[in-house]
Amino acid sequence: MIQKISAPVSVQTVFDHRKRTVSPRQIFWDGRIFRIAQVGLHHTFREGRTLFHIFSVVSQNLSFRLRLDTDSLFWTLEEISDGLAD
């Protein structure tokens, strides 16, 4: 089931200067740590002058959609899914 969240989260990331990539590694949300096993899709979009990065990631049996605001550098958890039908 996909659940809309829109909650602030802390995200640990890694920047690889050779590949010039940024990858989320852990999500700290609601007192729990979710280790990211795989980064799926990544895309960007703009709202006005603000650039947002969207990451779809998987942690064990949950999927997350994360949004990074490049103006404030704040992360938001937009969606969470357990992969089951609604």
C-alpha positions, 0 to 999 in steps of 0.5 A: 500500500502506498501512503502519502507522508510529507514528513521531514527526515534526516538522510545520510548521503554519500558523494562519489567525486569520481562518478560525480553522484550523490546517493542516499544511504540511510533514512532517520525517520520516526525514531528508526533507521532505514538502511537503503539497499538500492537507489532506483529512479532519480529525477529533478524538477523546478518550482519557481527558482527552487530545484528539487531532487526526487529519489526512489529508494528501497530498504529491506521490505519498504520503498520510499520517495524522498525529496531534497530541496536544494535551497534549504537542503532539507529532506522530505519523505513524500511516500512510503510503500510496503509493496502490497496492493491497497 
